[in-house]
Amino acid sequence: MAERIPVVIVAGFLGAGKTTLLNDLLHNHRGTRIGVIVNDFGAVNIDAMLVAGQVDAMVSVGSGCVCCAVDVTELDELFTRLTDPRAGIDVIVVEASGLAEPRNLVRMVVGSENPRIRYGGLLEVVDAAEFTATRERHPELASHLRLADLVVLNKVDRLAAGELERLRAELVTITEGAPVYATTRGRIDPGLLFDPRDPAVPRAGEQLSLDELLLDHHDHDEENHRHLHDEYTSTVFSTGTPVHPRRLIAFLEDPPPGLFRAKGFVTFAVPDADRFVVHLVGRAITLEPVRRGRTPRTELVLIGTGLDTRAVLDRLGETVHAGPEPLPEQELLGVWRYVPAEVTESDTVAGGA
């Protein structure tokens, strides 16, 4: 099976900067083909007009709010169009209406029967300067934030001195630890959300190598170059010794502060067990078995904002099974909880890394 296409949901109340963020992603896609589903509440799809002409494939939903739909039929039809191999789409971004209930939209994506997609995370965009007023008008904002895999704190240039760290701490308390990315004008580095494709590399079915994923694409020689947003941090964990399933699952279920994404291959210290592809996005965990190409090596790329990379690597080091005896098969029970139900022998990932 080819790598599943991540579906990233961008939500937030009216005026938070969702469309600005989307437009910036489309301008700075680094060769990645982005398919967009734009949902606007009303007869005239203003948001679709704002992104028209910049997107590789756009499906506009103008008949009300798809996020409030009862089932996933309409959304699945849109995913079918965007995941057609002839479209060559690398990532799908769904911009939700400012009136949407993000929980329903997440359920639609996670519940989709399309085997070509996977959940790529919920980004909740927050207007930093208007956060207090927005929360008073919309008390449900707190529940939306707790659901978010990444909080994008936008318009931080409008905050008074010292307010950013206070607000960041408040958001972390509300979300119980979700990463917070502070920015202005909706600018977010695409590498935090998906694997940017190098335009010089021929399009093919394989993923970017670990080295390519960690490339710094910023032009630091550019005159007056300065970052107007938080940096994201990447690190790699690699070991030739199989890991303990329960310890790795414990790491994924309780990730270090700031960790947003983890991806790679893992081999467990269980005889004859499959190698697994691992995807962590925020709180969403997916593991899929690799039926061929077993190797003892585990390689994970970890990406986040404000990461203590030393602490991350130390914790992953503790997942390595150093004992002389292999582990019993029942140690894999926690792993199988996160394997998609539709995964079968015919649609598992072939090969290894």
C-alpha positions in Angstrom: 0.0 0.0 0.0 1.3 3.5 -0.8 1.8 5.9 2.0 -1.6 7.2 3.1 -2.3 10.9 2.4 -2.5 13.0 5.7 -5.7 15.0 6.1 -5.0 18.2 8.2 -7.9 20.0 9.7 -7.7 23.8 10.2 -10.3 25.1 12.6 -10.9 28.2 14.7 -13.5 30.9 15.3 -14.3 33.6 12.8 -11.4 36.0 12.2 -8.7 33.8 13.9 -6.7 33.7 10.6 -7.6 30.2 9.2 -7.7 31.4 5.5 -4.5 33.5 6.0 -2.8 30.4 7.3 -4.0 28.3 4.4 -2.9 30.9 1.8 0.5 31.0 3.4 0.8 27.2 3.2 -0.1 27.3 -0.5 2.5 30.0 -1.2 5.2 28.0 0.7 4.4 24.4 -0.1 8.0 23.6 -1.2 6.9 21.4 -4.1 4.2 19.5 -2.1 0.9 19.2 -4.0 -1.8 20.3 -1.6 -5.5 19.4 -2.1 -7.9 21.7 -0.2 -11.5 21.3 0.9 -12.8 24.8 1.8 -16.0 25.0 3.8 -17.7 28.3 4.1 -21.1 28.8 5.9 -23.3 30.7 3.5 -24.4 30.9 -0.1 -21.3 32.8 -1.3 -18.0 30.9 -0.6 -15.7 33.8 0.1 -12.9 31.6 1.4 -12.9 29.6 -1.8 -12.4 32.8 -3.7 -9.5 33.8 -1.5 -7.5 30.6 -2.3 -8.7 30.1 -5.9 -5.8 29.9 -8.3 -3.2 28.8 -5.7 -4.2 25.3 -5.0 -3.6 22.0 -6.9 -7.0 20.7 -6.4 -9.9 22.4 -4.6 -13.3 21.1 -3.7 -15.6 23.8 -2.4 -18.4 22.9 0.0 -20.9 25.7 -0.3 -24.2 24.1 0.8 -23.9 24.8 4.5 -21.5 23.4 7.0 -20.2 19.9 6.2 -18.8 19.8 9.7 -22.3 19.5 11.1 -23.3 16.7 8.7 -24.8 13.6 10.1 -22.6 11.1 8.2 -19.4 11.1 6.2 -20.9 10.4 2.8 -20.2 13.8 1.3 -16.8 14.1 2.8 -15.8 10.6 1.6 -16.8 11.6 -1.9 -14.5 14.6 -1.8 -11.6 12.4 -0.4 -12.2 10.0 -3.2 -11.7 12.8 -5.8 -8.6 14.2 -4.1 -6.9 10.8 -3.5 -7.2 9.6 -7.0 -3.6 8.6 -7.9 -3.8 10.7 -11.1 -4.2 13.8 -8.9 -0.8 13.3 -7.3 -1.9 15.0 -4.1 0.6 14.7 -1.2 -1.5 16.3 1.6 -5.2 17.3 2.1 -6.1 20.4 4.1 -9.7 20.9 5.3 -10.5 24.5 6.3 -13.5 24.3 8.5 -16.1 27.0 8.8 -15.6 29.4 11.7 -19.0 28.1 13.0 -17.9 24.4 12.8 -17.7 21.9 15.6 -14.3 20.4 15.1 -15.0 17.2 17.0 -17.5 16.2 14.3 -15.1 16.9 11.5 -12.3 14.9 13.2 -14.8 12.0 13.6 -15.6 12.3 9.9 -11.9 12.0 8.9 -11.1 9.2 11.4 -14.2 7.4 10.4 -13.7 7.6 6.7 -13.4 4.2 4.9 -11.1 5.7 2.3 -7.9 3.5 2.6 -5.7 6.2 1.0 -6.0 8.8 3.9 -5.0 9.1 7.5 -5.7 11.7 10.1 -3.1 14.4 9.9 -4.1 16.4 13.0 -6.4 19.2 14.1 -5.0 22.7 14.1 -7.0 25.1 16.2 -6.2 28.7 15.2 -6.5 31.3 18.0 -6.4 35.1 17.7 -3.9 35.9 20.4 -5.1 39.5 21.0 -8.8 38.5 21.1 -8.4 35.3 23.0 -10.1 36.5 26.2 -13.0 38.1 24.4 -13.4 35.1 22.1 -13.5 32.7 25.1 -16.2 34.9 26.8 -18.3 34.9 23.6 -17.7 31.2 22.9 -17.2 29.2 26.1 -16.9 26.1 23.9 -13.5 27.3 22.8 -12.0 25.5 25.8 -13.3 22.2 24.6 -12.1 22.9 21.1 -8.6 23.6 22.4 -8.6 20.4 24.4 -9.3 18.5 21.2 -6.6 20.2 19.2 -3.4 18.4 18.3 -1.6 21.7 17.7 -2.7 25.2 18.8 -1.7 27.9 16.4 -1.5 31.2 18.4 -1.9 33.8 15.6 -1.4 37.6 15.6 1.1 37.5 18.5 2.6 40.8 17.2 -0.5 42.5 18.7 0.4 41.4 22.2 1.9 43.6 24.8 5.3 42.8 26.2 5.2 39.7 28.4 1.7 38.6 27.3 2.9 35.9 24.9 4.4 33.7 27.6 1.5 34.2 29.9 -1.0 33.3 27.2 1.1 30.3 26.0 1.1 29.0 29.6 -2.7 29.5 29.8 -3.2 27.5 26.6 -1.0 24.7 27.7 -3.0 24.5 30.9 -6.3 24.4 29.1 -5.1 21.8 26.5 -3.3 19.7 29.2 -0.1 19.8 27.2 -0.9 20.2 23.4 1.9 22.0 21.5 1.5 25.8 21.0 2.9 27.4 17.9 3.1 31.2 18.1 3.0 33.2 14.8 2.0 36.3 12.9 -0.1 36.5 9.7 -0.8 32.8 9.9 2.7 31.8 9.0 3.6 28.2 9.9 6.4 26.2 8.6 5.0 23.4 6.4 7.6 21.0 7.8 5.8 20.9 11.1 2.6 19.6 9.4 3.8 17.4 6.6 6.9 16.2 4.7 7.8 18.9 2.2 8.7 17.5 -1.2 12.0 18.6 -2.8 11.0 19.9 -6.3 14.4 18.6 -7.6 13.5 15.0 -6.6 11.4 13.1 -9.1 7.9 12.3 -7.9 7.7 8.7 -6.8 5.9 6.5 -4.4 8.6 6.6 -1.7 8.8 8.9 1.4 11.4 11.5 1.9 14.6 10.2 3.5 15.3 11.1 7.1 18.1 13.4 5.9 15.8 15.2 3.4 13.1 15.6 6.1 15.6 17.4 8.3 16.9 19.8 5.7 16.7 23.5 6.6 15.0 25.1 3.6 15.2 28.7 5.0 17.5 31.1 3.1 19.4 32.5 6.0 21.5 34.6 3.6 18.4 36.6 2.6 18.8 40.2 3.6 17.0 41.1 6.8 16.0 37.5 7.3 14.2 36.9 10.6 11.6 34.4 11.8 8.2 35.9 12.5 7.1 32.6 14.0 8.2 29.8 16.4 10.8 27.4 15.1 10.0 23.8 15.0 12.5 21.2 16.1 13.3 17.8 14.6 15.3 15.0 15.9 15.9 11.3 15.0 15.9 8.2 17.2 17.6 5.2 15.8 18.6 1.9 17.4 19.5 -1.6 16.1 18.1 -3.3 19.1 14.3 -4.2 19.1 12.1 -2.2 21.5 9.6 -3.1 24.1 6.0 -2.7 22.8 4.5 -1.6 26.1 7.2 1.0 26.7 6.9 2.5 23.2 3.1 2.7 23.5 3.5 4.4 26.9 5.7 7.0 25.2 3.2 7.6 22.3 0.3 7.8 24.7 2.1 10.3 26.9 4.4 12.2 24.6 7.0 14.7 25.8 5.8 18.4 25.9 5.8 20.1 22.5 5.9 16.8 20.4 3.5 17.1 17.5 4.5 14.4 15.0 6.5 11.2 15.1 6.9 8.9 12.2 9.1 6.0 11.1 9.6 2.3 11.5 9.8 0.2 14.6 10.8 -3.4 15.4 9.5 -5.0 18.6 11.4 -7.6 20.7 8.8 -10.2 20.0 9.8 -13.3 17.9 8.4 -13.3 14.3 6.5 -10.1 14.9 6.0 -7.8 12.0 7.8 -4.5 11.7 5.5 -1.6 12.1 5.1 1.9 10.5 4.4 4.4 13.3 2.5 7.7 12.9 1.8 10.0 15.9 0.0 13.3 15.2 -0.8 15.1 18.5 -2.9 12.6 20.4 -3.6 10.3 17.4 -1.6 7.1 17.1 -1.5 4.7 14.2 0.6 1.6 13.7 0.5 -0.5 10.6 2.4 -3.8 10.1 5.1 -4.3 7.4 4.8 -7.9 6.2 8.1 -7.9 4.4 11.6 -6.5 5.0 12.0 -7.3 8.7 15.1 -5.7 10.2 15.9 -5.1 13.9 16.5 -1.4 13.3 14.0 1.2 14.6 14.1 4.7 13.1 11.8 7.5 14.2 11.6 11.1 13.2 10.2 13.4 15.9 8.9 16.9 15.2 7.5 19.5 17.5 7.8 23.0 18.9 9.8 23.8 22.0 11.0 20.2 22.2 13.7 19.2 24.7 15.4 16.8 22.2 17.7 15.3 24.8 14.7 14.4 27.0 12.9 12.9 24.0 15.8 10.7 23.1 16.4 9.7 26.7 12.8 8.5 27.0 12.9 6.6 23.7 16.2 5.0 24.8 14.3 3.6 27.8 12.0 1.7 25.3 14.8 -0.5 24.1 14.6 -4.1 25.3 18.0 -4.9 26.7 17.1 -8.2 28.2 18.6 -11.5 26.9 15.2 -13.2 26.3 12.6 -12.2 23.7 9.2 -11.0 24.8 6.0 -13.0 24.6 3.4 -12.3 21.9 0.9 -10.9 24.4 3.1 -7.8 24.9 1.8 -6.7 21.4 -1.8 -6.4 22.6 -1.4 -2.6 23.2 0.1 -2.2 19.7 -2.9 -3.8 18.0 -5.3 -1.3 19.6 -3.8 1.3 17.3 -3.8 -0.7 14.0 -6.6 0.4 11.7 -9.4 -2.2 11.5 -9.3 -2.2 7.7 -5.6 -3.2 7.4 -5.3 -6.6 5.8 -2.6 -8.7 4.2 -3.3 -7.2 0.8 -3.1 -3.5 1.8 -0.2 -3.4 4.3 2.9 -1.4 3.6 5.5 -3.3 1.6 9.2 -3.0 2.2 11.1 -1.2 4.9 13.4 1.6 5.5 
